[in-house]
Amino acid sequence: MFSHPSLSKCLELIDQIHQQNFGKNYGLLLTGLSGVGKTCLAKTYLARFPTLCTPEVTYYPVIYVKLTETKTATDFLIQVVKALTSVIGKSANKAHIVQDRLAVLLAAHRVQLIIIDEVQECLTDIDGITSQRMAKQIAALLDNNPKVSLILMGTPVASRLLKLKYGKSTHRLKGEEQLSRRFLSEQKLYIIPSRCECWLLCCNYFATEFRFPPFTLDDKPILNRLHVATDGRIGLLTKLFAIASTSERKNLFAKLEDAYLLGINSSAYNPFDTLALTDNDIVGILDSREFD
């Protein structure tokens, strides 16, 4: 991946969690606004550890799970199971059975690390009871599988998971537990700032992926417009280049102008409309955003 302090730090921490450098299978929660690069980071790390197929079994050193709406702790477990097998079983409505089956699958496939994306989908209730059960289930996942490490990724809402209390004990000295006891401190991914080398490297990474010519520091006008269009978010930048790559128009500005209208169109102006917005106008927008 391209170099960016926020991404590099989180990538290093994922590796440390994976290798259990802290002495046990602590979990790690990574949060950030939608589009800042959480999924990109996860898939980049996943690509480092390809699956190994043998006649007997397929080994998955790292598995990636993107949660959809998760109403119960059993829903959560089943989505992890589906990353390893399509056979769910008849007792999939019983959490303790699914939990035991998952432990067997993790051992059989030699899973070392689970990356769970969109973990805020666990926080689906208002009163917090279901969320507390989710926290307890995540803690059990770590406790029952000491050789498997866990990375959670989500929007800033997901930080609530580490603060949830659960599991009241009759022992007055123990009291309630928090998931934070099993996790390192929350780490945050930040939007890449404009007009820096990191942004140039980021744009070139996706330009190369979608077969566009690379940019240089002399391409500040278009680099600035790319930042205004995407607000420095990797997810939107990927989307913009992906759509632009399908356009038959020859001029890059024209391709991006059409791609913005089709894929983003989040403001009254199109950042790639050079008649409506001059290069100085774009710089003014960036200045105002940084001031805010």
Disulfide bonds with the S-S distance in Angstrom:
none
